[in-house]
Amino acid sequence: MTEPNSASPTAAETADILRFLHRFADLMSNGSNSDNLLRAAKMLEAHIALLRETQDLLQVERIKGDASAEARQALEARIGEFEQEILALKSGLTEQRSRNENIVAEMERRLAEFLHRAEEAEALLAAAVEAPPAMPFGCIAVPLAALRIAKTQFEALAAAFEKSGNIVSQAMCEASASSLDRVILDAGVADDADDRSQNAA
């Protein structure tokens, strides 16, 4: 709150001036001078009332201005906090996206490796069917246990790709697992036929 202007009259001085004007007007009980003094007194009173009203309004506006300045500072501080939170969220999202890309790349690398192993196993099986190697019956170039492990890994990869939404890789894994399953079943049928022939002998 600002101090009153030192050039402005005090309330006591104003009251003295008004009393003087009224007494002087009473002394001049008639004539235009008395009317003019009374009119001057009324005008002074009106100006004093207007000045007080203006000072009150000014004080209210100053209070509102101070409150608005405080609210603006608080809002600016909150905006700054929101901006920092947004930057942190963007940074976290970028890191998460990078991790997801690395995981997908690693899964695709493993898928390519398993596909390569499956192709080698199928090629060895085809070669073994055409010219069976000199080894105990029931075994092929790749042990059945290894084929079962590879089939299980392809199934696990297919489930992981399904969760991540990579439909193409999921389908490739499921196809490879199905191919290995057929190979394992074919080998198991041949093994059962050999067992039956040995039991009959």
C-alpha positions as CSV (number, residue, x, y, z in Angstrom):
1,M,0.0,0.0,0.0
2,T,1.4,3.4,-1.0
3,E,1.7,6.4,1.4
4,P,-0.7,9.4,0.7
5,N,0.7,12.3,-1.3
6,S,2.3,14.8,1.1
7,A,0.8,17.7,-1.0
8,S,-2.8,16.5,-0.3
9,P,-4.5,18.2,2.7
10,T,-5.1,16.0,5.8
11,A,-8.5,15.3,7.1
12,A,-8.1,17.8,9.9
13,E,-7.0,20.5,7.5
14,T,-9.9,19.8,5.2
15,A,-12.4,20.0,8.2
16,D,-10.9,23.3,9.3
17,I,-11.3,24.7,5.7
18,L,-14.9,23.6,5.6
19,R,-15.7,25.1,9.0
20,F,-14.1,28.3,7.9
21,L,-16.2,28.5,4.7
22,H,-19.4,27.8,6.6
23,R,-18.6,30.4,9.3
24,F,-17.7,33.0,6.7
25,A,-20.8,32.3,4.7
26,D,-22.9,32.7,7.9
27,L,-21.2,36.1,8.5
28,M,-22.3,37.1,5.0
29,S,-25.9,36.1,5.7
30,N,-27.1,37.4,2.4
31,G,-25.8,38.1,-1.0
32,S,-24.0,36.2,-3.7
33,N,-20.8,36.0,-1.7
34,S,-22.5,33.8,0.9
35,D,-24.0,31.6,-1.8
36,N,-20.6,31.3,-3.5
37,L,-18.9,30.3,-0.2
38,L,-21.6,27.7,0.5
39,R,-21.3,26.4,-3.1
40,A,-17.5,26.2,-2.7
41,A,-17.9,24.3,0.6
42,K,-20.3,21.8,-1.1
43,M,-18.0,21.4,-4.0
44,L,-15.0,20.8,-1.7
45,E,-17.0,18.2,0.2
46,A,-18.0,16.5,-3.1
47,H,-14.4,16.5,-4.2
48,I,-13.3,15.0,-0.9
49,A,-15.9,12.2,-1.2
50,L,-14.8,11.5,-4.8
51,L,-11.2,11.5,-3.8
52,R,-11.9,9.0,-1.0
53,E,-13.9,6.8,-3.3
54,T,-11.1,6.9,-5.9
55,Q,-8.5,6.0,-3.4
56,D,-10.6,3.1,-2.2
57,L,-11.0,1.8,-5.8
58,L,-7.3,2.3,-6.4
59,Q,-6.5,0.2,-3.3
60,V,-8.9,-2.5,-4.5
61,E,-7.3,-2.6,-7.9
62,R,-3.8,-2.7,-6.4
63,I,-4.8,-5.7,-4.3
64,K,-6.3,-7.4,-7.4
65,G,-3.1,-6.6,-9.3
66,D,-0.9,-8.1,-6.6
67,A,-3.1,-11.3,-6.5
68,S,-3.0,-11.5,-10.3
69,A,0.8,-11.2,-10.2
70,E,1.1,-14.0,-7.6
71,A,-1.3,-16.2,-9.6
72,R,0.7,-15.6,-12.8
73,Q,3.9,-16.5,-11.1
74,A,2.4,-19.7,-9.7
75,L,1.0,-20.6,-13.1
76,E,4.3,-20.0,-14.8
77,A,6.0,-22.2,-12.2
78,R,3.5,-24.9,-12.8
79,I,3.9,-24.6,-16.6
80,G,7.7,-25.1,-16.1
81,E,7.0,-28.2,-14.0
82,F,4.7,-29.6,-16.7
83,E,7.4,-28.9,-19.4
84,Q,10.0,-30.8,-17.3
85,E,7.5,-33.7,-16.9
86,I,6.9,-33.8,-20.7
87,L,10.6,-33.8,-21.4
88,A,11.1,-36.7,-19.0
89,L,8.2,-38.7,-20.5
90,K,9.6,-38.1,-24.0
91,S,13.0,-39.3,-22.9
92,G,11.5,-42.4,-21.2
93,L,9.5,-43.1,-24.4
94,T,12.6,-42.9,-26.6
95,E,14.5,-45.2,-24.3
96,Q,11.7,-47.7,-24.2
97,R,11.3,-47.6,-28.0
98,S,15.1,-48.2,-28.3
99,R,14.9,-51.2,-26.0
100,N,11.9,-52.6,-27.9
101,E,13.8,-52.3,-31.2
102,N,16.8,-54.0,-29.7
103,I,14.6,-56.9,-28.4
104,V,12.9,-57.3,-31.8
105,A,16.3,-57.2,-33.6
106,E,17.7,-59.9,-31.3
107,M,14.6,-62.1,-31.8
108,E,14.8,-61.7,-35.5
109,R,18.5,-62.7,-35.4
110,R,17.7,-65.8,-33.4
111,L,14.9,-66.6,-35.7
112,A,17.2,-66.4,-38.7
113,E,19.7,-68.7,-36.9
114,F,17.0,-71.2,-36.1
115,L,15.7,-71.1,-39.6
116,H,19.2,-71.8,-40.9
117,R,19.5,-74.7,-38.5
118,A,16.1,-76.1,-39.6
119,E,17.2,-75.8,-43.3
120,E,20.4,-77.7,-42.5
121,A,18.4,-80.3,-40.6
122,E,16.0,-80.8,-43.5
123,A,18.8,-81.0,-46.0
124,L,20.6,-83.6,-43.8
125,L,17.4,-85.6,-43.4
126,A,16.8,-85.6,-47.2
127,A,20.3,-86.8,-47.7
128,A,19.9,-89.5,-45.1
129,V,16.6,-90.7,-46.7
130,E,18.3,-91.0,-50.1
131,A,21.5,-92.6,-48.8
132,P,21.1,-93.7,-45.2
133,P,24.4,-93.4,-43.3
134,A,26.0,-96.3,-41.5
135,M,24.6,-95.6,-38.0
136,P,22.0,-97.2,-35.7
137,F,18.5,-97.0,-37.1
138,G,16.3,-94.4,-35.4
139,C,19.1,-91.8,-35.7
140,I,19.6,-89.3,-38.5
141,A,22.1,-86.7,-39.2
142,V,20.5,-84.6,-36.5
143,P,19.4,-86.3,-33.3
144,L,15.7,-86.3,-32.6
145,A,16.3,-84.6,-29.3
146,A,17.9,-81.7,-31.0
147,L,15.0,-81.4,-33.4
148,R,12.5,-81.4,-30.5
149,I,14.5,-78.7,-28.8
150,A,14.6,-76.6,-32.0
151,K,10.8,-77.2,-32.4
152,T,10.2,-76.0,-28.8
153,Q,12.3,-72.9,-29.4
154,F,10.4,-72.0,-32.6
155,E,7.1,-72.3,-30.7
156,A,8.5,-70.0,-27.9
157,L,9.6,-67.5,-30.5
158,A,6.2,-67.6,-32.2
159,A,4.5,-66.9,-28.9
160,A,6.8,-64.0,-28.2
161,F,6.3,-62.5,-31.7
162,E,2.5,-62.9,-31.3
163,K,2.7,-60.7,-28.1
164,S,4.8,-58.1,-29.8
165,G,2.5,-58.0,-32.9
166,N,5.2,-59.2,-35.4
167,I,2.8,-61.4,-37.4
168,V,5.3,-62.2,-40.2
169,S,7.9,-63.5,-37.8
170,Q,5.3,-65.4,-35.8
171,A,4.1,-67.2,-39.0
172,M,7.6,-68.1,-40.0
173,C,8.3,-69.6,-36.6
174,E,5.1,-71.6,-36.6
175,A,5.8,-72.9,-40.1
176,S,9.3,-74.0,-39.0
177,A,8.0,-75.6,-35.9
178,S,5.4,-77.5,-38.0
179,S,8.0,-78.7,-40.4
180,L,10.2,-80.0,-37.6
181,D,7.1,-81.7,-36.0
182,R,6.5,-83.5,-39.3
183,V,10.2,-84.6,-39.4
184,I,10.0,-85.8,-35.8
185,L,6.8,-87.7,-36.5
186,D,8.2,-89.3,-39.6
187,A,11.3,-90.4,-37.8
188,G,9.1,-91.7,-34.9
189,V,6.9,-93.8,-37.3
190,A,10.0,-95.3,-38.9
191,D,11.4,-96.1,-35.5
192,D,8.1,-97.8,-34.4
193,A,8.0,-99.9,-37.7
194,D,11.5,-101.1,-37.0
195,D,10.6,-102.1,-33.5
196,R,7.6,-104.0,-34.7
197,S,9.6,-105.9,-37.3
198,Q,12.3,-106.8,-34.7
199,N,9.6,-108.0,-32.3
200,A,8.0,-110.2,-35.1
201,A,11.4,-111.8,-35.8
